[in-house]
């Protein structure tokens, strides 16, 4: 029996075929010739097959994009940026073009190899994202086995930070007296605020009445072109707190407020730490201000000089010692200890703990979301404080100086 001739459709007189797609709906495919139409049908079915394979076993970058949208929903912009940075800059460049089902523990080791030169803390950020990503994939049956289940960060743990002594605090403050960074350091030492919290502190959050205090409500971050962006996006909910301040800091803030010579309604919206024009510190302003500390610190620095023979600019190392004069400054090198903004915060927390402030209050004043962080600092300090060890030492050695009440040998008989 002769085959029925194919019908043509439309004004172009095309050949049509209706096929059922994976979505259960029918799709019309056209071609000017039967061969052209059949080729279009084959291409459409092939694309559907590829989509089904991707859905069943997606590329890492495809699954990561969908996982990121779900995992970071409701989280702060800073937390989203941290995860996105790990995915875009660290993970996907290494395994992004591989299928999720193909990834093994060795592949994740290749990712971590790119982070081998970093500290343990930096590597932990990568391992946490990898663990969460592949745990979610295993739970959703996208992969059969989680290759990140035993993944551990490498690298060296960060060196333990030493709090400043009272003498070092005085040396530091005296060294930078009159510099823009002086008030920044005062706030760090006597409130324990983080760097971004200090730079983002505005005058409406400074109370100088009967109970002087600062309210931690905002933070400043340098995002675009190193320009400051102040928002209420703090590190965590626990970071929002009210911190009473001691008299020396209250006096310093009163002096700074008086020096501003602005009405309260204008000053309230300005930051405490500000440039000469009253605007918040940019990142370059911060580094320039902190240079007053670095310039006055001992150590080795690299300088560029012109070689007298060749005339080329070369890099040489100079050693700064106590008492050396600082170039272009009316000051001398007077700081022989390590100091960073975080050391100021660590010093504040240390003072609270050694001052026997209850642990729960220390956690609140420090703005720690996780009490384990406070407890670790507490146990490290209290377990080695001299006054805590004194009883143990005396129990062992003090008896040597006390003659025994019972003679060691019986007296001779008369």
C-alpha positions as CSV (number, residue, x, y, z in Angstrom):
1,X,0.0,0.0,0.0
2,X,1.4,3.4,-0.9
3,X,2.5,5.7,1.9
4,X,0.4,8.7,2.5
5,X,2.1,11.9,1.4
6,X,3.3,14.3,4.1
7,X,1.1,17.3,4.5
8,X,2.4,20.9,4.3
9,X,1.4,23.6,6.8
10,X,1.4,27.4,6.8
11,X,2.1,30.0,4.2
12,X,5.6,28.7,3.8
13,X,4.3,25.2,3.0
14,X,6.5,23.6,5.7
15,X,6.4,20.0,6.9
16,X,5.4,19.6,10.5
17,X,5.8,16.9,13.2
18,X,4.3,16.9,16.7
19,X,6.3,15.2,19.4
20,X,5.8,14.8,23.1
21,X,8.4,16.4,25.4
22,X,9.7,15.5,28.8
23,X,7.3,18.1,30.3
24,X,4.4,16.0,29.0
25,X,3.4,18.7,26.5
26,X,3.4,18.3,22.7
27,X,5.7,20.4,20.6
28,X,5.4,21.2,16.9
29,X,8.6,20.9,14.8
30,X,8.7,22.3,11.2
31,X,11.0,22.0,8.2
32,X,10.9,23.1,4.6
33,X,11.7,19.5,3.6
34,X,11.0,16.3,5.3
35,X,14.7,15.7,5.9
36,X,15.1,19.2,7.4
37,X,12.2,18.6,9.7
38,X,13.5,15.2,10.9
39,X,16.8,16.8,11.6
40,X,15.2,19.4,13.7
41,X,13.3,16.7,15.6
42,X,16.5,14.8,16.3
43,X,18.2,18.0,17.6
44,X,15.3,18.8,19.9
45,X,15.3,15.3,21.4
46,X,19.0,15.4,21.8
47,X,18.7,18.8,23.7
48,X,16.1,17.2,25.9
49,X,18.3,14.3,26.7
50,X,21.2,16.6,27.5
51,X,19.0,18.6,29.9
52,X,17.9,15.4,31.6
53,X,21.5,14.4,32.1
54,X,22.4,17.8,33.5
55,X,19.4,17.6,35.9
56,X,20.5,14.1,37.0
57,X,24.2,14.9,37.2
58,X,24.9,18.7,36.9
59,X,28.2,20.4,36.5
60,X,29.6,21.7,39.7
61,X,29.1,25.3,38.7
62,X,25.5,24.7,37.8
63,X,24.7,22.9,41.1
64,X,26.7,25.5,43.1
65,X,24.7,28.4,41.6
66,X,21.4,26.8,42.6
67,X,22.8,25.8,46.1
68,X,24.1,29.3,46.7
69,X,20.7,30.8,46.2
70,X,19.1,28.3,48.6
71,X,21.9,28.2,51.2
72,X,22.4,32.0,51.6
73,X,18.8,33.0,51.5
74,X,18.1,35.3,54.5
75,X,21.8,35.7,55.4
76,X,23.6,39.0,55.5
77,X,25.3,40.5,52.5
78,X,28.7,39.9,54.1
79,X,28.0,36.2,54.6
80,X,26.8,35.9,51.0
81,X,29.9,37.6,49.7
82,X,32.2,35.3,51.7
83,X,30.5,32.1,50.2
84,X,30.4,33.6,46.7
85,X,34.1,34.5,46.9
86,X,35.0,30.9,47.8
87,X,32.8,29.5,45.0
88,X,33.9,31.9,42.3
89,X,37.6,32.4,43.1
90,X,38.6,29.1,44.7
91,X,36.3,26.1,44.0
92,X,34.9,26.6,40.5
93,X,38.1,27.5,38.8
94,X,39.4,24.0,39.8
95,X,36.4,21.7,39.6
96,X,33.6,23.9,38.2
97,X,33.5,22.2,34.7
98,X,33.3,18.7,36.2
99,X,30.1,16.7,36.9
100,X,29.0,16.6,40.5
101,X,28.9,12.8,40.4
102,X,32.5,12.6,39.1
103,X,34.1,14.5,42.0
104,X,36.2,12.5,44.4
105,X,38.2,13.3,47.6
106,X,41.3,13.7,45.4
107,X,39.6,16.4,43.4
108,X,38.8,18.3,46.6
109,X,42.4,17.8,47.6
110,X,43.4,19.6,44.4
111,X,41.1,22.5,45.4
112,X,42.8,22.6,48.9
113,X,46.2,22.5,47.3
114,X,45.6,25.9,45.9
115,X,45.2,27.1,49.5
116,X,48.2,25.3,50.9
117,X,50.2,28.5,51.4
118,X,47.5,30.1,53.6
119,X,46.8,29.8,57.3
120,X,44.5,27.2,58.8
121,X,41.9,29.8,59.4
122,X,41.8,30.8,55.7
123,X,41.6,27.2,54.7
124,X,38.7,26.5,57.0
125,X,36.6,28.9,55.0
126,X,37.1,26.8,51.9
127,X,36.5,23.5,53.6
128,X,33.3,24.7,55.2
129,X,31.8,25.7,51.9
130,X,32.9,22.4,50.3
131,X,31.4,20.4,53.1
132,X,28.1,22.3,53.0
133,X,27.9,22.1,49.2
134,X,28.5,18.4,48.9
135,X,26.5,17.5,52.0
136,X,23.4,19.2,50.4
137,X,24.0,17.4,47.1
138,X,24.2,14.0,48.9
139,X,21.1,14.8,50.9
140,X,19.2,15.7,47.7
141,X,20.4,12.5,46.0
142,X,22.3,14.5,43.4
143,X,25.4,12.4,44.3
144,X,25.6,9.0,45.9
145,X,28.6,9.6,48.2
146,X,29.8,12.8,49.8
147,X,33.5,13.3,48.9
148,X,33.9,16.1,51.4
149,X,32.8,14.1,54.5
150,X,36.4,13.7,55.8
151,X,37.8,16.9,54.4
152,X,40.0,18.8,56.9
153,X,41.9,22.1,56.6
154,X,45.6,22.2,56.6
155,X,48.0,25.0,57.3
156,X,49.4,26.4,60.5
157,X,47.1,27.7,63.2
158,X,47.3,31.4,63.8
159,X,49.9,32.4,66.4
160,X,48.4,33.1,69.7
161,X,47.9,36.9,70.2
162,X,49.4,38.4,73.3
163,X,47.4,41.2,75.0
164,X,49.2,44.4,75.7
165,X,50.5,45.0,79.2
166,X,49.6,48.2,81.1
167,X,53.1,49.6,80.3
168,X,52.7,48.8,76.6
169,X,49.3,50.5,76.5
170,X,50.8,53.6,77.9
171,X,53.7,53.5,75.5
172,X,51.4,53.0,72.5
173,X,49.1,55.9,73.5
174,X,52.0,58.2,74.3
175,X,53.7,57.4,70.9
176,X,50.7,58.4,68.8
177,X,49.4,61.3,70.9
178,X,48.2,64.0,68.5
179,X,47.8,61.6,65.6
180,X,44.4,60.8,64.1
181,X,44.8,57.2,65.1
182,X,45.0,58.0,68.8
183,X,41.2,58.1,69.3
184,X,40.8,54.9,67.2
185,X,43.2,53.2,69.6
186,X,41.5,54.5,72.7
187,X,38.2,53.1,71.4
188,X,39.8,49.8,70.7
189,X,41.4,49.5,74.1
190,X,38.5,50.6,76.2
191,X,35.5,49.2,74.3
192,X,36.8,46.1,72.5
193,X,35.0,47.1,69.3
194,X,36.0,45.6,66.1
195,X,37.8,47.8,63.5
196,X,34.7,48.1,61.3
197,X,32.6,49.0,64.4
198,X,35.0,51.7,65.4
199,X,35.1,53.3,62.0
200,X,31.3,53.1,61.7
201,X,30.6,54.6,65.1
202,X,28.5,57.7,64.8
203,X,27.9,60.4,67.5
204,X,24.3,59.5,67.9
205,X,25.5,56.2,69.5
206,X,27.8,58.0,72.0
207,X,26.3,58.6,75.4
208,X,28.3,60.9,77.7
209,X,25.8,61.5,80.5
210,X,25.5,59.8,83.9
211,X,26.6,56.4,82.5
212,X,29.0,57.1,79.6
213,X,28.7,54.4,77.0
214,X,28.8,53.6,73.3
215,X,26.1,51.7,71.4
216,X,27.4,49.3,68.7
217,X,24.8,49.6,66.0
218,X,26.7,50.1,62.7
219,X,29.8,49.0,60.9
220,X,31.8,50.5,58.1
221,X,33.2,48.4,55.3
222,X,35.3,49.4,52.3
223,X,33.6,47.8,49.3
224,X,33.8,49.9,46.1
225,X,37.0,51.8,45.3
226,X,38.0,51.7,49.0
227,X,35.1,54.1,49.8
228,X,33.4,53.7,53.2
229,X,29.9,52.2,53.3
230,X,28.2,52.4,56.7
231,X,25.3,50.1,57.4
232,X,23.6,48.2,60.3
233,X,24.9,45.0,58.9
234,X,27.0,43.8,61.8
235,X,29.0,40.6,62.1
236,X,26.2,38.9,63.9
237,X,23.1,39.7,66.0
238,X,25.3,39.4,69.1
239,X,27.5,42.3,67.9
240,X,24.7,44.8,68.6
241,X,25.4,45.8,72.2
242,X,25.8,48.8,74.6
243,X,29.3,49.1,76.1
244,X,29.9,51.3,79.2
245,X,33.2,53.2,78.9
246,X,35.8,54.2,81.5
247,X,36.4,57.9,82.4
248,X,39.6,58.3,80.3
249,X,37.7,57.4,77.1
250,X,34.7,59.5,78.1
251,X,37.0,62.5,78.5
252,X,38.6,61.8,75.2
253,X,35.2,61.7,73.4
254,X,34.1,64.8,75.1
255,X,37.2,66.6,73.9
256,X,36.7,65.3,70.4
257,X,33.0,66.4,70.4
258,X,34.0,69.8,71.6
259,X,36.7,70.2,69.0
260,X,34.2,69.4,66.2
261,X,32.4,72.7,66.9
262,X,29.1,71.6,65.3
263,X,25.5,71.7,66.6
264,X,24.3,68.4,68.1
265,X,21.7,67.9,65.3
266,X,24.5,68.0,62.7
267,X,27.1,66.1,64.6
268,X,24.8,63.2,65.5
269,X,24.9,61.9,61.9
270,X,28.7,62.0,61.6
271,X,31.2,59.4,62.5
272,X,33.4,59.8,65.5
273,X,36.4,58.7,63.5
274,X,36.4,61.0,60.5
275,X,38.6,62.9,58.0
276,X,39.2,66.6,58.2
277,X,36.0,67.3,56.1
278,X,33.9,65.2,58.5
279,X,33.4,62.2,56.2
280,X,34.1,58.6,57.3
281,X,37.6,57.1,56.8
282,X,38.2,55.6,53.4
283,X,40.4,52.5,53.4
284,X,43.4,54.7,52.4
285,X,42.6,57.1,55.3
286,X,42.7,54.1,57.7
287,X,46.0,52.8,56.4
288,X,47.5,56.3,56.4
289,X,46.4,56.8,60.0
290,X,47.6,53.3,61.1
291,X,51.0,54.2,59.5
292,X,51.7,56.3,62.6
293,X,51.8,53.0,64.6
294,X,53.9,51.1,62.0
295,X,56.4,54.0,61.6
296,X,57.0,54.1,65.3
297,X,57.5,50.3,65.6
298,X,60.8,48.4,65.6
299,X,61.5,45.8,62.9
300,X,62.7,45.5,59.4
301,X,61.2,47.6,56.6
302,X,61.7,47.7,52.9
303,X,62.6,51.0,51.2
304,X,63.2,51.9,47.6
305,X,66.4,53.7,46.9
306,X,68.4,54.8,43.8
307,X,71.6,52.9,43.3
308,X,74.4,55.6,43.2
309,X,76.4,53.5,40.6
310,X,73.7,52.3,38.2
311,X,71.0,54.9,38.9
312,X,68.4,52.1,39.1
313,X,65.8,52.0,41.8
314,X,66.4,49.1,44.1
315,X,64.7,47.7,47.2
316,X,66.8,47.5,50.4
317,X,65.9,46.5,53.9
318,X,66.3,48.9,56.9
319,X,66.3,47.8,60.5
320,X,64.5,50.2,62.9
321,X,65.6,50.3,66.5
322,X,64.3,52.1,69.6
323,X,65.2,55.7,69.6
324,X,65.8,56.0,65.9
325,X,64.4,59.2,64.3
326,X,61.5,58.7,61.9
327,X,62.0,60.3,58.5
328,X,59.6,63.2,57.8
329,X,58.2,63.0,61.4
330,X,59.0,64.8,64.6
331,X,59.0,61.5,66.4
332,X,61.2,58.5,67.2
333,X,60.8,54.7,67.2
334,X,59.3,53.8,70.6
335,X,57.1,50.7,70.1
336,X,58.9,47.3,70.4
337,X,55.8,45.1,70.5
338,X,53.3,43.8,68.0
339,X,50.1,45.8,67.8
340,X,47.2,45.5,65.4
341,X,43.5,46.6,65.7
342,X,42.6,43.1,66.8
343,X,45.3,43.1,69.5
344,X,43.5,46.2,70.9
345,X,40.2,44.2,71.1
346,X,42.0,41.1,72.5
347,X,43.6,43.3,75.2
348,X,40.1,44.6,76.2
349,X,38.7,41.1,76.5
350,X,41.8,40.0,78.5
351,X,41.4,42.8,80.9
352,X,37.8,41.8,81.6
353,X,38.6,38.2,82.2
354,X,41.6,38.9,84.4
355,X,39.4,41.4,86.2
356,X,37.0,38.6,87.2
357,X,34.1,39.9,85.1
358,X,31.5,37.1,84.8
359,X,31.9,35.1,81.7
360,X,28.4,35.8,80.4
361,X,29.0,39.6,80.7
362,X,32.3,39.2,78.9
363,X,30.6,37.5,76.0
364,X,28.0,40.3,75.8
365,X,30.6,43.1,76.0
366,X,32.8,41.4,73.3
367,X,29.8,40.8,71.0
368,X,30.6,37.1,70.7
369,X,27.8,35.1,69.0
370,X,29.4,31.8,70.0
371,X,30.1,31.4,73.7
372,X,32.8,28.9,72.8
373,X,35.0,31.8,71.6
374,X,34.7,33.5,75.0
375,X,35.2,30.3,76.9
376,X,38.4,29.4,75.0
377,X,39.9,32.8,75.7
378,X,38.8,32.5,79.4
379,X,40.3,29.0,79.8
380,X,43.6,30.0,78.1
381,X,44.0,33.0,80.4
382,X,42.7,31.8,83.7
383,X,44.5,28.5,83.5
384,X,47.9,30.2,83.3
385,X,47.3,33.3,85.4
386,X,50.1,33.6,88.1
387,X,47.5,34.1,90.9
388,X,45.7,30.9,89.9
389,X,48.9,28.9,89.9
390,X,50.3,30.3,93.1
391,X,48.3,27.8,95.4
392,X,49.5,24.9,93.3
393,X,53.1,26.0,93.5
394,X,53.0,26.7,97.2
395,X,51.4,23.3,97.9
396,X,54.4,21.6,96.3
397,X,57.3,23.8,97.4
398,X,56.3,25.8,100.5
399,X,56.6,22.7,102.7
400,X,60.3,22.6,102.0
401,X,60.9,25.8,104.0
402,X,58.8,24.5,107.0
403,X,60.6,22.1,109.4
404,X,58.6,18.9,109.9
405,X,56.7,18.7,113.2
406,X,57.7,15.1,113.7
407,X,61.5,14.3,113.8
408,X,62.7,12.3,110.9
409,X,64.8,10.0,113.3
410,X,63.8,9.0,116.9
411,X,65.9,10.5,119.7
412,X,68.6,8.4,121.3
413,X,67.6,6.6,124.5
414,X,69.0,8.1,127.7
